[in-house]
Amino acid sequence: MKIVHVVETWTGGIATYVRTLAAKQRDLGHEITLLCDTSKVDGGVKLDGVDVIDYASSRNPVKFWSISKALQLRIASLHADVVHCHSSFPGMYVRLRNHPAVRILYTPHAWPFLKTDVTTPAKWAYGLVERVLAQRCDQILCMSFDELRAARKYRIPAEKIEFIYTGIASEDRFQIPEHRPDIDSIKVGYFGRLDYQKGFDVVLEALPLLDARLELHAFGTAVRGGIETGNDTRIRYHGWLDATGTRQAMHEMDVIVVPSRWEGLALVPIEAMRAGKVIVVSGESSLPEQVIRGYNGVILRDLTGACLADNLNRLTLDECRRMGTNARHVFESTFQIDRFLNTMMSCYERS
C-alpha cells in the first residue's frame, strides 16, 4: 500500500504521532511518504525508510487554493492509495480538491473549535468549515471522547467519525522508580511548547508558591504565540529534545505536569505513563480521560497557578512512586502501540 502523510510542521505531539505510525507502517512493508513544509522545521525531517517531500504551506487564505492544487498534483504523482492529513490546515489543503481513487483520512489533532482563545462566532465558523470539508474525506479519526462530543455539538456527520485511542511503542527496559528515602527533592517536568494552549503561563504563576524541595524543569521552546519566560531561576529550561532525549529526561523526573487548555489527545501524559511517572493534568478537554484521580495522577480542579502549586506541594516521593507504578499499568492496558496500529490499519484498508 502507498501511504502519504501530510503535515504542516514537524514538532511536538503531531510529530511523535506520525513518526510512530509511519515507522510501524514501514515495518509492515508499506511504501510511506511524508509531505511536510520543511521551511518550518529546524534541522530537517529524518525518518529512515520514509520519503520526505517538501511543500509550501501558508496561513494566508489567498494562497489556500494554490497550495491545495500543488498538493493534488503531488499526491497524483505518487499514485497514493491512502492520504492521511494531520491537523486543520493540511486537512483543509487536501480536502479542498478531489483525489480520485484515493482514500482520504483526516485526524484533527484537536478540532479548531476546541480553542478557548477564540470567540464563539469564530468557533461556529470553524465548525461550518469542518462540516463542509467532512463530506470530502472518507474518515475522520478522533482521538478522545472530548473530540467526539465536540464533533456532535458542531454537527460533524457521525458516519464519518472513527474513534481511535492513540498508542505508542513500549520500552523493554522500563524499571519501577527506585525508592529514595534519603532524598527529599522532587523533580517536576513540563514537556511541550511554552504557550497559552499548553498552559505554560499557569506553570509560571505557580513558581513563587512552590516548596523549595520542588525542582521545576521545562523541556520545549516558545513558538507562534509563545509565553514570555522571564528570568526566574527556580525553573531550568532545557530547550527541545529529540525523541530519545525526551524519553531519557522523563525517566529523570518524578512527576510530569500537563496544564493544557485544549488537546485532541495529549501524547505527553501517555509518554509519561510509559516512563512510570505520576501525571498532574488540567481538568480541560480530553486530559481527564487519561487520569484516574489519585491512582495514576492528579486532575486540577482549577487551572490556576495556586491550584497547581498546592497539588504539587502535597506530593511526596512515595506517592510519586506509587502513582507512577500505577501509571505504567494504565499505559500497558490502554495505550500500547499494537491495538492502536491494528485499528488504524483497518481504517486504511476499508473500502
SELO-381101 format. One record per residue: residue in one letter; x, y, z of N, C-alpha, C in turn. Coordinates in steps of 0.02 Angstrom, whole numbers, plus 32768, in hexadecimal, padded with zeros to 4 digits. Last residue first. Layout:
N
AXYZXYZXYZ
...
This chain:
351
S7D837FED80767D71800480327D32802E8034
R7E077FF580EA7DBF7FF280DE7DAE800E8099
E7E8A800A81077E7B7FD580D77E317FD180C6
Y7E8D806E81667EB0807981277E98804780F2
C7E48803281CF7E2C806E81AF7E4C807A816B
S7EA17FD081F07E5F7FBB81D77E3B7FF581B7
M7F0A801C82207F127FFB81E07ECF7FE181C4
M7ED48043829E7EE38074826A7EE780548225
T7ECC7FCA82E27E8F7FEF82D47E9A8022829C
N7F557FA982E67F257F7B82C77EE47F9F82B5
L7F8C8016832C7F9F800982E77F6D7FDC82C4
F7F4F800B83AD7F48804783847F568039833A
R7F807F8E83D57F387F9983CE7F2A7FD683A1
D800C7FA883D47FEF7F7483A97FA47F7F839F
I8032800B84328033801A83EA800C7FE783C1
Q7FCE802B84C58002800684A17FFB800F8456
F7F758067851E7F97809084EB7FD1806D84C8
T7F39800F857D7F10803B85527F3580598517
S7F8D7FC185CB7F497FA885BE7F237FD08589
E8003800985D580057FC685B87FBF7FAC85A6
F7FD6808186147FF3808285D17FEF803D85B0
V7FAE804E86907F7C806D86647F96806F861C
H802B802586C17FF77FF386B67FC1800E8687
R806B80A286CC80858071869D8051803A868E
A801E80D68733801C80F686F1803680C686BC
N80468089879F8002808187867FFC809E873F
T80C580C087AE80BF8079879F8079806A8783
G809F814387CF80C68137879380C280EE877E
M806081338849803781468810805C813C87CE
R80D6810B8895809980E28892807080F28854
R812E8177887F81428133886E810581068866
C80E681E288B380FC81E3886D810D819D8855
E80DC81B98937809F81BF890E80B181BF88C4
D816381C1895C81408181895F810181818936
L817B824A894E819D821B8921817B81D68922
T80E082A68954811C828B8973813C825A8942
L807F83398934809C82FA891F80D982E78948
R805783B88957803D8380897E805F833E896E
N808B840B88F780A8840F893A809183D58966
L803783F0888B807D83DA8889809C83D988CF
N7FC1842D88B87FC383E588AB800A83CA88A8
D7FEA84B488C37FCE849088FD7FD3844588F4
A800E84D38840804184D38875802984AB88B2
L7F9184CB88007FC884A087EB7FFC849B8823
C7F4B853088457F3484EB88477F6B84BA8834
A7F9885A188217F8F858F88677F7A8546886E
G7F8D85A787957FCD859987B37FC7858387FB
T7EFB855087597F1D858B87747F6085768790
L7E7F850487337EBC850E870B7EDC8550871F
D7E41849C87B37E4284DF87947E8384E6876E
R7E59841887CB7E13842F87CE7E0C847487AF
L7EC283AB87737EBB83EC87937E7284038792
I7EDA830687987EB68332876B7EAB8374878F
V7F63829887A47F3B82CC87C57F1A82F6878E
G7F8281E587967F90822B878F7F5F825887B4
N7F5D816487A77F97816F877D7FA881B98775
Y7F08817D881B7F23813B88097F63814287E0
G7ED881FC882C7EF681DB88657F1481978857
R7E6B81E687A57E81821387DB7E9B81ED8817
I7EA581AB871A7E7A819387507E9281B7878E
V7EB881FA867E7ECC81F786C57E9481DA86EF
Q7E8D820F86007ECB81EA86077EE081DF8650
E7E21826186007E17821D85E87E5381F185F5
P7E4D82E086227E3282B586587E25826D8642
L7E738311859D7EA582FC85CE7E8882D18607
S7E1F8344853D7E2382FB85437E4F82E4857C
S7DEB83DA858D7DEE83B3854F7DF28368855E
E7E2F83F186347E15840985F47E1983D385BE
G7E6A83E886AD7E2983C786A57E0883D88663
S7F1B83C686977EE283F2869F7EA183C98699
V7F7F834E86F37F62836A86B67F2B839B86C8
V800982F987207FDC832C873B7FC1835386FF
I803E8250872E802E828A87037FFD82B88727
V80C881EA875B80888207876D807C82458742
K8117817986E9811881B8871080D181CF871F
G8142811286928131810486D7813281418703
A81548128860D8190812D8636818281208680
R80D0812185E680FF80ED85CE813E80ED85F9
M80A48197861D808D8158863A80B9811E8623
A80E481F085C680F581F1860E80DF81B0862F
E80A581D3854F80ED81C88554810381C5859E
I802681FE8575803081B88562807A81A68567
P80398287858D8025825B85C48030821185B4
V806282AC8506809082B2853F80798287857A
L7FF982A684AD8028826E84AF8057827184EB
A7F4D82CE84BF7F9382E184CB7FBF82A384CF
L7EDD82D484477EF182A6847C7F3B82B28486
G7EC3836484357E9E832D84157EA382F28444
E7EAD83E684B07ED683B384907EA783858468
W7EB8847E850F7E94845184E17EC5842284BF
R7F0884A685787EC384BF85757E9984988543
S7F7B844485DD7F61845E859E7F19847685A3
P7FDC842086407FA5844E86507F84846C8612
V802D83A38670801083B2862E7FD383DE8639
V80C1836C86C18087839886C2807083A7867B
I810382DC870A80FC830286CC80BD832B86CF
V817A82AB8785813582BB8774813682E68734
D81FF828B878481D3826687B2818A827187A1
M8277827386FC8246829987228220826C8753
E82C2821C86B382E5823F86E882B682698713
H826E81EF8651828481BF868282A681E186BE
M826882638603822D824E862A8240821C8660
A82E7826285C882D5829785F6829982848621
Q82DC81F28574830D81F285AA82FB822685DF
R8277821C851C826D81E08545829D81DF8580
T82B7828C84E482798294850A826D82588537
G83228252849F832F827F84D682F382898502
T82DA820B843D830581E7846D8313821284AA
A829A827383F88273823F8419829B821A844D
D82F2830E842482D882DD83F582B582A5841C
L82BE83A4847882E48366847782C883388441
W82C78454848882AA8419846982DA83DF846D
G82FA8495852D82EE849884E582CE845884CB
H8308849C85B58334846C8593832A846E8547
Y83058505863F82EE84FB85FB832084D085D5
R82D184FC86E6830884F186B782EB84E18672
I8296856E875F8285853F872A82C0853A86FA
R82C385CB87B482A6858F87D2828F855C879F
T82ED863E877A831F86098780830385CA87A0
D8299869C87048292867B874582C1863F8749
N829086F3869982D386DE86B082D086BB86F4
G821986D58611823786FB8647827986DE865D
T81C986A085AA81E0867585E181FC869C861C
E813486C38559817486E0856E818B86BB85AD
I80EE864584F280EB866A8531813186858542
G80C7864C844080E98633847B80E1866184B7
G8091865783C08067866483FA8085864D843B
R80F985DE837980C68610836B8098861983A8
V815F85A88400815785B083B8812285E583AD
A81D48587847E819B85B08469819A85B3841D
T820384DC84A082118522849081D18546847E
G8231845B8518820B847684E0821F84BE84D4
F8227843285B682458416857A8219842B853F
A824A846D86558221847786198247845E85DC
H8242844086FF8269843C86C1823984438686
L824D846287AA82248467876E8250846B8730
E825284118840827D8429880A8254842987C9
L821E842A88E48208841A88A08237843A886D
R8247845A895D825C8416894B824884018905
A820A84D48970824F84D4895A8267848F8944
D816284D7892F819384C8896481D984C58947
L811E855C88CB8136851888D281668511890D
L80F885DB88AF80D285B888E380EB857288F1
P813A860D88418147862D88838127860888BD
L810385B187D8814985B287EF815385D28834
A808485BE87A5808E859287DF80D3859A87FE
E8091860D8735806B8627876E8079860087AD
L80D485B286E280F885ED86FA80D5860D8735
V806A855986CB80A7854286EC80CE857C8708
V801585AC86867FFF859286C7803B857886EE
D805A85BF8610805185F9863B803A85E48681
F804C854585D1808C855485F180888591861E
G7FDE850B85917FD8852185D68019853185F8
K7FD684EC850D7FF384B985397FF484CE8583
Q7FA1856484DC7F7B852684D67F9484F28508
Y800B85BF84F67FCB85C585197FA485838516
D80B1857084FE807D859D84E3803C8598850B
L812C852284DF81248552851580F0858584FF
R810C847884B2811484BF849F810884EC84DB
G815183FB85238125841584EF8135845D84DE
F815483C585C6816B83B48583813A83CF8550
Y818F83D98666815E83F48636817A83E785F1
G81AF837F86FC81BF838D86B6818383A7868F
V81F68385879981B8838F877481CA83A3872D
K824183288815824C834787D4820A834987AC
I8251834488BE82268326888A8231834C884A
S82BD8320894982A983498910827F832188DE
D82E882C989AA82A782E989B4828F830E8977
I8336822F89C38332826A899882EC828889A0
D833781B98A04836781EB8A1B8364822B89F3
P82DE816489C582CC817E8A0882FA81B68A20
R82AF813D893A82E5816B894B82D7818A898F
H829180B088D4828080D2891282BB80FD8928
E828B80BE882182A980A6885F829380D0889A
P8207809887B0823280CB87D0824C80B38814
I82148002875681EE80278788821D805987A9
Q824E800E86AE82597FF886F2822E80228721
F82557FDD860382328002863882427FE3867C
R828E7FA7859382BA7FB285CC82997FDA8604
D822F7FA5853082407F66854F82697F70858F
E81AF800F851B81F7800F852882087FD0854E
S8136801E8493814A801284D88196801884DE
A80F5809A8425811F806084318133805B847A
I804B80D3843D809280DE842E80B980A08441
G7FA680FB84027FD580D08425801C80E08411
T7F0B815384107F50814F83F97F77811D8423
Y7E6A811483EF7E9A812B84217EE181218407
I7DFD813F83777E38811583807E65813583B5
F7D63814483287D86815483677DBF81248371
E7D29819382977D44815682B47D6C816A82F1
I7CA981E3823B7CD581E282767CE9819C8289
K7C4981E881DB7C8E81F381C57CC181E881FE
E7BD181DD82177BE681A481EE7C2F81AB81D6
A7BBC825982507BD18222827B7BEC81E88253
P7BF282F382107BCC82B682027BE782798228
I7BF48371828A7C1E834C825A7BFB8309824E
R7BB283CA82E27B8D83A582AE7BBA838A8276
Y7BE983FC83527BEF842583157BD7840082D7
K7BCC839583AD7BB383D983B97BB384028379
R7C14832A83777BCB8327837A7BAE836D8381
A7C968358838A7C7F834A83467C3383478344
A7C9B835B84157C9F839A83F07C86839183A8
R7C9582D284317C6082FE844A7C6083408422
L7D0F82AA83F57CCF829083DD7C9582BC83F3
E7D6D82EE84437D6682FF83FC7D2482E683DF
D7D5582AA84BA7D4982F284B77D428309846F
F7D80822C849F7D38823584A77D27827F84A4
S7E03823084217DEA823384667D9F823B8466
M7E288231839D7E55821083CC7E3C82108414
C7DDB821282FF7DDD8236833E7E04820E8372
L7DEA821882597E0181EF82917E08821B82CF
I7D7C820F81D77D9B823D82067DAB82178245
Q7D7C81CF81317D7781C381797D9A81FB819F
D7D78820380AF7D5881C380BE7D4D81B88108
C7D4A82AC80827D7A827A80987D53823A80AA
R7CED830C806A7D21830380387D5982D68051
Q7C98832780D07C7C830380977CB182F18062
A7CE3837681217CDA833081367CBD830780FC
L7CD983F780F27D1283CF80DB7D0C838680EF
V7C64841E81387C65841B80EF7C9D83EE80D6
R7C91841681BC7C5683F081A87C5383E9815B
E7CFB847181BF7D08842A81CA7CCE83FF81B3
V7CB284E881A87CE684D381797CF484888181
L7C6184E9821C7C4384E781D97C7484CE81A5
G7CC284F382817C9684B9827E7C7684B1823A
Y7CF6857182687D22853682617CF784F78259
A7C8185B7828B7C9C85BC82467CCA85818238
W7C79859A83107C44858082E47C598585829B
K7CED85DD833B7CE7859583457CB185788316
A7CCC8661831D7D03864282F97CFF85F68300
P7C63867883797C55867983307C8D86578308
T7CB2866D83F37C7F863C83E27C6C863D8398
T7D64868F83DA7D1F86A283E97CEE866A83D6
V7DF0863984247DCD865683EA7D85866483FE
D7E3285F184847E488636847A7E298655843C
T7E13856E848C7DF2859A84BD7E0685E284B4
K7DF084F9840C7E1A852D84277DF3855A8456
L7D9C84A383CC7DAA849584137DD484CC8433
F7D9684C183487D6284DF83727D6984CA83BC
P7DFA8473830F7E0784BC83187DD384DD8345
W7E1583D783657DEC840183387DFC844B8343
A7E9F837A83747E7B83B083987E5783DC8365
H7EC5833083027EF5833E83387EDE837B8361
P7E77830882937E7C834F82A57EB4835F82D6
T7E9E829F82137EA182A1825C7EAA82EA8271
Y7E58825481887E68829481A77E66828D81F3
L7E6D81FF80ED7E6281FD81347E79823F8153
I7E3B81CA80517E51820480777E3C81FE80C0
R7E6C81607FD27E48816280127E65819B803C
V7E5C81817F277E8881867F617E5C81887FA0
A7E10818C7EB57E2A814A7EC57E5C814B7F00
P7E30823B7EA17E0F81FE7E8A7E3581BE7E9E
H7E2382B67EFE7E5B82877EF67E3E82437EE2
N7DF983637EF97DE7831D7EF07E2582F37EE5
R7E1F83E07F787E2183C47F347E0B837B7F34
L7E1783FB7FFE7DFC842D7FCF7DF784127F88
R7E5C839B80447E15839080377DF483C6800C
V7EE083CF80507ED3839280297E89838D8016
Y7ECF8444809D7EF28445805D7EDE84098032
M7E8D841281127E6A843F80E47E8B843E809F
G7EF083C2814A7EAF83A6813C7E8783D0810B
P7F568421815D7F5F83EC812B7F1D83CB8119
F7F09846B81C47F1D848881847F2D8454814F
S7EEB840F82327EB88433820C7ECE844C81C8
S7F3D836B82377F2D83AE824F7F0583D6821C
H7F6C830581B77F73830F81FF7F6F83588211
C7F2E829081437F3D82D681537F3C82DF819E
H7F5B820D80E27F47821B81277F5E82628138
V7F2D81B780557F4B81F6806C7F2F820580B1
V7F49812080017F2B8141803B7F5181818049
D7F86810A7F887F4980E57F977F2381077FD0
A7FD781767F127FC781627F577F8781397F5A
H802B81A07EA97FFD81677EA17FEA814A7EE5
L8076820F7EA7808D81DB7ED38063819B7ECD
S803082667E588070824D7E3E808B82137E68
A7FC482867EAC7FB8825F7E707FF882417E55
I800982D37F0B7FEA82947F207FDC82677EE4
R802D83407EB9806083177ED9804482D37EED
L7FB083757E967FDE835C7E628013832E7E7F
Q7F8183997F167F5B836B7EEB7F88834C7EB6
L7FDF83F77F3E7FDB83B77F617FB583837F38
A7FC0845D7EE4800384407EE4800483FC7F06
K7F3C84787F0D7F49845F7EC97F8E843E7EC5
S7F5084A87F8E7F29846A7F857F34844C7F3F
I7F94851D7F6F7FB584E97F967F9284A67F8C
S7F3085647F2C7F6C854F7F077F9385197F2C
W7ED485767F957EC085527F587EFD853A7F31
F7F1B85C17FF77F02857E80067EF485567FC6
K7F4386447FE77F6F86107FCB7F5385C97FD3
V7EEA869480297EF1869E7FE17F1886657FC1
P7EFA867680B17EC38658808C7EC9865F8040
N7F93864F80F67F72868380CF7F3A866580A5
R7FDF85F1812F7FA1860281537F7B863A8131
S802C857180CB802185B880DC7FE185BF8103
S80AD8503808B806D851180AA8067855C80B9
A80FD84B2800C80F984F3802D80B384FE8048
Y814D84128026811B843C80058117847D802C
D81C1838A801081B083CD8029817583EA8003
I81C282E4804281BB8313800A81A183558025
V82148255807381FC8296808B81FC82C78051
D81FD81A9807F820D81E1805281ED8221806D
V823F813F80F78205816880E6821C81A280B9
G82AF80FF8127828280D980FD824380FE80E9
D82BA816381B682D8812D818F82A381078167
L82A0820681B7827B81C981C6829781928199
K82BA82A881DE82DF826A81CF82B7822E81E7
V82AE834D81AC8288831381C282AD82D481AD
G830983E181E782EF83B281B782C9837881D6
G83348444823D835B84068239834183D28209
D82958481825C82DC848B8269830084488266
V8217849D81ED823584698217827F8477821F
K81DE84E8818E81C784F481D281E584C28204
S820A84B98118822284FB812A820F850C8172
T81C7844381008207843E8124822484828136
D813084148106814F845580F881918458811F
C811B836F80C68125839C80FE814383DE80E6
L80EA82CE80A980E88311808C80E9834480C5
L8132823280A8811E826980D4812182AA80AD
T810A818E8077812481D08064810882038095
I812680DF80748110811A809A813281598080
E80EB8046804D8115807C803180FB80BE804D
H80EC7FBD80C480CA7FEF809B80FC80258084
G81227F61811B81307F5A80D4810D7F8B80A7
L811D7F7481A080ED7F44818580F57F3B8139
D81767FDA81B1818B7F9881C6815C7F6181AD
R812480448188815F8032816181757FEB8171
Q80CC804681F380B2803681B080EB80228181
K8124806D82588102802C825C80E780168218
A814780ED8229817B80B98234815C80748237
A80CB8130822880EF812481E9812480EE81F1
L80AB813382B380808111828380A581008243
T8117817D82E98106813A830280DE811382CF
R810D81F4829F814B81CD829E813D818582B4
V808D822282C38099820D827E80D981E38279
Y80A2823A834F806B82108336807B81F582F1
T810E8294835081138253837280E082228358
A80D682FE8307811182DC82EE81198298830E
I806E8321835E805E8309831B809A82E482FD
G80B0834C83D48089830F83D3807A82F4838F
G814583A083958114838F83C880EF834E83BC
T815883BD82E3816A83C78329813383AB8356
W815383E08256816B83A08270818583AA82B7
T80C6842481FA81068429821B811883E58239
E806283E281A8807A8426819B80BF842E81B9
V804E834481518052836D818D806883B38179
V801282B3810D801A82FB8100801883208142
H8047821780D78035823F8111804282888100
V8019819A806A803681DE806D801B820080AB
I803A80F68038801B8121806A80408164806B
K801B80707FD7803E80AF7FD6801980E28001
M802A7FC58000800080008000802C803F8000
